[in-house]
Amino acid sequence: MPTSLIVLLLLLLCLPLSWAGQVVVRKSSEPFDAFAVRDKVLQEHAWQESLRLQQQIQVLQALPIGCVLIQRPYRHYGCGAAFYRPYHYQETGKKSSEVFIQIDPPE
């Protein structure tokens, strides 16, 4: 078997291991809590997910100038290419106010 073929086969076998993710090497004498690591990874994932959801929701306390009220299929405002739906919001002990949440274009 030619040497170049052997090298190619070794590269093909080792290449998927380089995409496996982060590898941590530790001494066996060091204490290790796999459940704590799992909980930390889950907590970081939940945090990233909440940031992603927060970025998706755009809440406005006032609409931009030039928005048009559209009554059908439900009450919403068209502001160029963006659409907003009004919602009543009341903070504890404060007067109720209206906020506008960006929505997908209604059909």
C-alpha positions as CSV (number, residue, x, y, z in Angstrom):
1,M,0.0,0.0,0.0
2,P,1.5,3.4,-0.9
3,T,2.5,5.7,1.9
4,S,0.3,8.5,0.6
5,L,-2.8,6.3,0.8
6,I,-2.0,5.4,4.4
7,V,-1.5,9.1,5.3
8,L,-4.8,9.9,3.6
9,L,-6.7,7.2,5.5
10,L,-5.2,8.4,8.8
11,L,-6.3,11.9,8.1
12,L,-9.8,10.8,7.2
13,L,-10.0,8.8,10.5
14,C,-8.6,11.6,12.7
15,L,-10.4,14.6,11.0
16,P,-13.9,13.9,12.6
17,L,-12.3,13.9,16.1
18,S,-11.1,17.5,15.6
19,W,-14.8,18.6,15.3
20,A,-15.9,16.8,18.5
21,G,-15.9,19.9,20.6
22,Q,-13.9,21.0,23.7
23,V,-11.8,18.4,25.3
24,V,-10.7,18.9,28.9
25,V,-7.8,16.9,30.3
26,R,-7.5,16.6,34.1
27,K,-5.6,14.5,36.6
28,S,-7.5,11.5,38.1
29,S,-6.5,12.7,41.5
30,E,-8.4,16.0,41.1
31,P,-12.1,16.0,42.3
32,F,-14.6,16.2,39.5
33,D,-18.4,16.6,39.6
34,A,-20.0,15.6,36.3
35,F,-23.4,16.7,37.5
36,A,-22.2,20.2,38.4
37,V,-20.7,20.5,34.9
38,R,-23.9,19.4,33.3
39,D,-25.9,21.8,35.4
40,K,-23.6,24.7,34.4
41,V,-23.9,23.8,30.7
42,L,-27.7,23.7,31.0
43,Q,-27.8,27.0,32.8
44,E,-25.6,28.7,30.2
45,H,-27.8,27.3,27.4
46,A,-30.9,28.6,29.1
47,W,-29.3,32.0,29.5
48,Q,-28.3,32.1,25.8
49,E,-31.9,31.1,24.8
50,S,-33.4,33.8,27.0
51,L,-31.1,36.4,25.4
52,R,-32.1,35.1,21.9
53,L,-35.8,35.4,22.7
54,Q,-35.3,38.8,24.2
55,Q,-33.6,40.0,21.0
56,Q,-36.5,38.6,18.9
57,I,-39.2,40.6,20.8
58,Q,-39.1,44.3,20.1
59,V,-41.3,46.2,22.5
60,L,-42.0,49.9,21.8
61,Q,-43.6,52.4,24.2
62,A,-44.3,54.7,21.3
63,L,-44.8,54.0,17.7
64,P,-42.6,55.6,15.0
65,I,-44.0,58.6,13.1
66,G,-46.1,57.7,10.1
67,C,-47.7,54.5,11.3
68,V,-51.2,53.6,10.0
69,L,-53.9,51.9,12.0
70,I,-55.2,48.7,10.3
71,Q,-58.4,47.1,11.7
72,R,-58.4,43.8,9.8
73,P,-57.8,40.9,10.5
74,Y,-57.2,42.4,14.0
75,R,-56.2,45.9,15.3
76,H,-52.5,46.6,14.5
77,Y,-50.3,49.3,13.1
78,G,-48.3,49.3,9.8
79,C,-45.1,51.3,9.9
80,G,-43.5,50.8,6.5
81,A,-42.3,47.2,6.4
82,A,-42.8,46.6,10.2
83,F,-46.1,45.8,11.9
84,Y,-46.9,46.4,15.6
85,R,-49.8,45.1,17.8
86,P,-50.9,47.1,20.8
87,Y,-51.1,45.5,24.3
88,H,-52.2,47.0,27.6
89,Y,-49.5,46.9,30.2
90,Q,-49.8,47.8,33.8
91,E,-46.9,48.0,36.3
92,T,-47.7,47.5,39.9
93,G,-49.3,50.6,41.4
94,K,-49.1,52.5,38.1
95,K,-51.6,53.6,35.5
96,S,-52.2,51.2,32.6
97,S,-50.4,52.1,29.4
98,E,-50.2,50.7,25.9
99,V,-47.0,49.1,24.5
100,F,-46.5,47.9,21.0
101,I,-44.9,44.5,20.1
102,Q,-43.5,43.9,16.7
103,I,-45.4,41.1,14.8
104,D,-45.0,39.2,11.6
105,P,-47.0,40.7,8.7
106,P,-50.7,39.7,9.1
107,E,-52.3,37.8,6.3
